[in-house]
Amino acid sequence: MTQEVIRKINPNAVIKQGAITYAQVPSSGTYLDRAKTYDSVEGFDDKLEKSFNEYGVYWDDMRIAGTSFLNGATAPSVSQYQGSIYLPAYAAAATIDQAFATVQFPHGWKIGTNFRPHIHWSPSVGGGVYDNQGVCWKIDYSIAPRPGTFIAPVTMSGVDTWTTGSDGLVQYGHRRVRFMDSNGSTEIGVSGLTISSMILLRLYRDNAHTADTFTQPAHFLEVDFHYQIDKPGSREELTK
């Protein structure tokens, strides 16, 4: 029965005779429960984490698509981007366009490592008439563990500027810019936080910023957070 359980989980597994006894793997229950017992006996979690560490840093994205943001007062319009494609468009106007979202820390996150937020966006225009301009994106975020209390909002800015020629603005170009806080950090600190912690987010275009000189709408694609992973997920449902 032991070999049957292992083969069911991983058909390519190498079975070492005498590694465990039949009594150490339950003869009943789900394959997942029985495999968890096997993993515990063999130190599978430790071996997996060691493998991640030995082969360097692994990264992933915690994503919030632009079309999933919740609109409130002074929301961006959803306008034509290209042909039949429409996207949220943050205008160059006196009124600040803004939208809101929430996101939860994933279970594969390497606890204690910081998140690096950035934004993806695209212009529906381009060319020399828009040389030497820029857009200033901002986020306000609040964060809390589970259980815990959300902190006062913290602001980070993402200033994207361009010049001329090959470094000018390309129509329908895919652009990305990192957010930075007032101390010059491009990371969100995670001290005391665990899996299932939550981030509350406000995204807006700061038209009053001196760097925001782009005279056309900026089409929003996605906000995401680069983060390090040390396992595919958590062994337990609520803890890691």
Sequence and secondary structure as in RCSB ss.txt:
>XXXX:A:sequence
MTQEVIRKINPNAVIKQGAITYAQVPSSGTYLDRAKTYDSVEGFDDKLEKSFNEYGVYWDDMRIAGTSFLNGATA
PSVSQYQGSIYLPAYAAAATIDQAFATVQFPHGWKIGTNFRPHIHWSPSVGGGVYDNQGVCWKIDYSIAPRPGTF
IAPVTMSGVDTWTTGSDGLVQYGHRRVRFMDSNGSTEIGVSGLTISSMILLRLYRDNAHTADTFTQPAHFLEVDF
HYQIDKPGSREELTK
>XXXX:A:secstr
 HHHHHHHH TT    TTSS GGGS SSS HHHHHHHHHHHHTHHHHHHHHHHHT  EEEEEEEEGGG EE TT 
 EEEEEETTEEEEEE SSSS  EEEEEEE  TTB TT  BEEEEEEE S  SGGGTT EEEEEEEEEEE SS   
   EEEEEEEE  SGGGS  TT  EEEE B TTS  SB  TT  TT EEEEEEEE TTSTT    S EEEEEEEE
EEEESSSS SSSS  
